[in-house]
Structures are given as structure tokens and as C-alpha cells.
Amino acid sequence: MRQAVGVISTTRVDAHGDILQKDELERMGARMAGKYTLIGYGHDPRHPPIGRVISTRLIRQEDGEYELVGTFEIWDKNDNSNNILGDGRRIELDSHDYSKPTISYNPLFLNQNDPQILSEIAKLGFQLKDDRIEKAYESIISTIIIYGSFIYLGNKALGAFIDGFFNQLGQKTAIEAINGLKKLYLKPLLREERLVTFRCPIIHNGVRHELEVILEKSSDIEELSKCNLSTIEELVENALVSEPRISQVVIGCTEGKLRILYTVRYDGFPSVIAPISDDELTQGALSPEGTAERKPHREGR
């Protein structure tokens, strides 16, 4: 493990002509205090985190602008779950209110027809959540998050992920929503890629974890809606049994088959290490401006 320092965000005008104010940077830094914040690569949730933020500070520059600067711990290829120990802090699970299905999106990453599509889906019983402040400034990936209901593993009456989704909306309405989401993949995109991810809490033996299912294309949504729902439950339960300290389980869909991409321990350490080079660090791969591409990493299961 090595340390690095990088700019997390600034008050300067970004490539989209948008500006974060000083108080927004202060709130961002405050949210990171007292916990571990994961560092992604290229803002792609298919890749395991490459490190964690251990501290931040707000610095006023000579031109009067402000930068939120972070000190990072970056994973190396020789790191493992035995030699990486935290200081007692944990990563924070999503604090979203899961009482109603919600679509979270960045309005700066929407295309011309997207607002109408999202509006139609919202009429089916969804809330819309503007996540502009969490945006990745130069991301080549547009990610739309669908928040679903709780899953209680071992409770067969609740079933798995899509069962909970259907229970909240009703099966007919959920199918209409899935068809609406598929339209988001059919329009020309401002970004090179668009991902739709389903996110929900998991309760296992009284402990809360977080599940994310990443769908790369419209056919993945179709496959998820038709899949054997016990598959997700089995994947998650096996992961939690093998490593009870897991906080996040990330699942992807490859050739119509669901599989675990990686898991993340409560202190931010992932099950798959994707080390980055010193050159990548120098080029700003850790900052919100990083846009380098890498192939997804998947666990062999």
C-alpha cells in the first residue's frame, strides 16, 4: 500500500461549464470525515476500488479558487486482507431512503430524449433524484442508479432482488418500468457508455450490507427480469459466508449470466486488487477528472 495526494474537486469551472461552490466542497469534505471513502478508477463501478481517502483539506489557491485535496491510500498487488488493516473507520453505506423506488441520475449526463423517458418511468411510481453534486466531471460513463427495496436473506417469502422490486411497484408496473429503462440504452449517448445499476440493502443475520447489480446493455435488464431469482441470493449468501466482514457485493451480467465482479470489506479493501502504476497516479487517475479506461475485473465464480 502506498500514499498519494490528489485534488478531489475544485470551485473552478469544469468541462461542462458547471461550478461547485466553496460550501459544497466543505460539505463534501465533511461527509468524508470519520469514515473511509472509496476511490474508483475512471468512475466505472465495474472496477473494484483502487484505494481509500484517509483525510481531506480545503486549500485556497492564489487565484482565489478552492481545491478539496485528499490524502489517499492506494492498493498494491502484494496487498491482501491480512496485511491491510484500518484504523477502525468504515466505509459508509448508501443513506438513501429505500421506502420508495428511486431513479438517481446526473442531469449533466442526460441526452435530449432522456428527461422524457425518465418522466414516463417516474409516473409508474418512482421518485427522481438529481445527483449533480456527486458527478464525475470528466467521466466517460453515464450511470443511472435504481434504488430498490430491502432483501432479507433466508426469507424465501421476500425472494431476491427483482421480487422486492415487483413487490414495491406491482409486477405489471415493474415490467413497464423495465421496458422504459431499456429505452435509455437505445438513444445516442453523450457518453461512450451508459450503465444502469440496481442498488439495495441486504440484511444477513441482522447485519446490513449493500448489493449493486450492474447492467451494461438493455438485454441485461431483460435477462435480470427473467433470471432465476435465487441466483442472486445464492451468490450474495456464499460471499457473506466466506467473508462476513463484507459491506458491499457488486454483481455484473456477462453473456446473460450473473456473477460477482468483486466485494468490498467494511474498511474499503476489495476482494480483487487492480493496482495502478505511478504514471497513472501522476496523470491524475484518482481525481474526478480521471477518464482512463480499463477492462472490468471479475471474480472467478
Number of C-alpha atoms within 10 A of each C-alpha: 15 9 13 15 18 20 19 21 23 22 19 15 10 14 10 10 8 13 14 16 13 17 10 15 22 17 11 17 19 13 13 19 15 14 20 24 22 22 21 20 24 22 27 22 20 23 21 27 27 23 28 23 23 20 18 21 16 18 14 14 9 7 6 10 13 20 21 20 20 23 17 24 19 20 22 16 11 9 14 16 10 6 9 12 11 13 9 10 15 16 20 17 13 12 7 11 11 15 11 16 21 22 22 18 22 18 15 16 22 18 14 11 13 18 13 10 15 21 14 15 22 17 11 16 17 19 17 16 14 13 15 16 13 11 18 21 21 17 21 20 20 23 25 21 20 23 24 26 24 21 26 22 19 15 10 11 10 15 17 24 28 22 19 19 23 17 13 17 18 14 14 9 16 21 16 14 20 16 15 18 21 19 14 23 18 10 12 11 18 15 15 10 15 19 20 24 23 22 22 23 25 25 15 18 9 9 11 17 21 21 23 21 26 24 24 19 17 18 15 21 22 17 16 20 17 10 15 12 15 13 15 22 20 14 16 24 18 12 18 18 11 9 14 14 14 22 26 25 24 23 25 23 20 12 9 14 12 22 20 21 24 23 26 22 18 21 23 29 26 24 20 19 20 18 18 16 10 10 9 13 16 12 13 16 23 28 24 23 20 21 20 16 12 12 7 13 15 19 12 8 8
